[in-house]
Amino acid sequence: MKHTPEHSGSGQIHPCAKCNLPPTKEGHDGCLGTLDTSIVMNACCGHGNTEYAYIQYWDSSCIRGDEAATEINNLMWGKDK
């Protein structure tokens, strides 16, 4: 069974529905890898649907959707927020 956005979640155990990369050994989405843990508490790539993408920060604030997908891309490539 391919994991879809609806079935993906914390502690991911299946490949991403979009990129087909397996999760990291820590359980993060394979296409995200490990984002800077001094910035991000947890995140989801959306698995091909940006509606499901999110980033939760240590102050408990959260961004979702296209804003999260853009910020994930910036964090992955080392760009400042």
N, C-alpha and C positions, 0 to 999 in steps of 0.2 A: 504494500500500500504506500503510495506516495503521500507524504505529509502536505496537506493544504494549509493555507493561512488559518482557516477555522480550527484546525486540529493541532497547530503548532503552539508551543507555549514554553514557559519556563522549564529549563532542564531538557531542552530539545534532544531527541534521540534519533531523529531521522534526517536525511538530507533535505536541504532547502528546496521547496517546490519550484523556485525560479532558477537558481544557479546549480542545483544538484550537488553542491558541496556538502560533505558530512559536517556535523557539528565539531567544534574544537574539543579537546580533551576536557576543558572546563565546562562544556555544555552550551557554548555560545553559538549563534548562527555561523555557519562556515564562511559565508560571504562577508560577515562583519569581522570575524576574528575577535580579538580582545581589544575593545576600545579603551581609551585611557581611563583607568579605574579611579583616578583622582578627580575626574569630571563626571563620569557616567556610573550610575548605580546599576542600571540594566537597560537593555534596548532590544528591539526586534526590527529586522529588516523589512517585514511585511510580506516576505515570501512571494514577491511578484505583484503585490497589491499594496500600494502606498497607503491605502485607507487603514491598513493594519499596522503600519510602522509606528514605532514610538521610541522615545528616550525618556527615562526617568533619571533625574539628577539627585544628588545626595541631599539637597534641601527639600526633597519630595515633590518638587515641581516636575511637570511632565509636558512634553510636546508630542504631537501626533500628526499623522498624515504626511502631506507633502513637506511641511516644515521639518518634521523629523527626518524624512528621507534626505533632504538637503543637508541637514546638520550631520547626519551619519556619514554622508559622502565627505563633508568637510573634515570631520574627525578622522576618517580613515586615511585621508591624504595629508593630515597634519596641518590643515589650515586653521587659523585662529577663528574663534567664534565671533 
